[in-house]
Amino acid sequence: MELAGVLSGLDAQVGNAIEGAMTRHHERRLRRNGWGRALRGNDAAWVENPPPREGNRIQVHIDGTSALPAIAAAVRAARSSVHVAGWTLDPDFALERDPAVVTVRDVLADAAQRVDVRVLVWAGAPLPIMQPSRAKARDLMDRLVRGTRIRGAVDPRNRPMHCHHEKLVIVDGALAFVGGIDLTALAGDRLDGWPHDRSTTLGWHDAAAKLEGPAVADVCSHFAMRWQAITGEVLAEPGAIPAAGDSRIQVIRTVPEGTYKALPRGDFSILETYLSAFRRARRLIYIENQFLWSTEVVAVLQDKLRNPPTDAFRLCIVLPRHPNNGNDDTRGQLAVLQSADHQHRLLVGTIGPLGRQRPPVYVHAKIASVDDSWLTIGSANLNEHSLFNDTEVNLATDDAGVARDVREQLWSEHLNLDCRGVDPLHVIETSWRTSLAARPPFITPLRPLPAVSRRSARMLGPLKGLLVDG
């Protein structure tokens, strides 16, 4: 026991030292670029620019079986333009499989016969340590545009060891899909959905939002900025976009400084928005994410657990069982939260299929909800890559109806239970706790995560970021 105590103490010291170095590095970097406020956060629901837009309609599609056919339908209905931005895009990826297979290339090439279709993806990794490689990215783009009227470009303006990670589909400058779903089967097939009961391949849980209304103009502006930087072409601004609903929406981004001439000091509004929203939380923070590396985010969540704003406060998190990288980092950060959870307000789980012989489900969604009154969805993970170094786009809204509906839909899926209209604290203290205490065979998709790693090991991913993000 004495040796274990010594090792634990050393482990904590190493974790604290790396964490402190990372935080100080980010503070200096943001302050140097006029973004010191991103770490401080604010008491309002919004960042400075672009302003939140009134009069929008947002529809959140849970899982690829809902989102991908909706994207295909919107592209088919395009009257003037289709603009796509992504991490990668496989021309052979199926958007639909029933009654027949319909690929990304099929849908975009057909649309390009009558409207302007432009596709912008990351140029790929210059070194063979990440996927896709530069050669693979170029090959995929060549296969997409060959023999079609699709105009394609690859964007190499990324920081070392980082990428362009946003996932956007914009139709007619009036409708946009913003979320976490990549148009590829690389690492896993995105055309999946509840109950994730496929028998041979990895299941995939994800989400994307369909946005209509004035906020679409800000998504268009972001795409146009990147397209001009890579191709030199200036895209026409969309005309006035009429109101389409009652939701107030803000488009928030991560764009590292020095990446584009139009944003010399970058944009770190996703970081600022997340920290502000989590600090304002009173009753419930609900997070679904692929990673939980960010020391800045974890520090805020840790403070919430140590100093709960109300007796009812709970922090519920859904993560993948085995992240495709950064496994120890995510588990270690959970250990930090668990060490602060003296009042059992933290509930952390993953999701999986029902049945012993089915493959696991990978959690790739990037969603957070606070107090059933605020919601964000997009491409940003809660790690140093997405908050500081990759390009990302999220949407944020204070539409309480939307925030509540999305949280209830997700919980209904994960708990195999109709959660609509039920007090969230009741659901947490009954169904959440029961599911997280369960053992195989599981009767709900929500289930416990494996044990956490040692504390210092949580920093392997952030330490790599510290060494390369300048």
Order of alpha helices (4+ residues) and beta strands (2+ residues): alpha-alpha-beta-alpha-beta-beta-beta-alpha-beta-alpha-beta-beta-beta-beta-beta-alpha-beta-beta-alpha-beta-alpha-beta-alpha-beta-beta-beta-beta-beta-alpha-alpha-alpha-beta-alpha
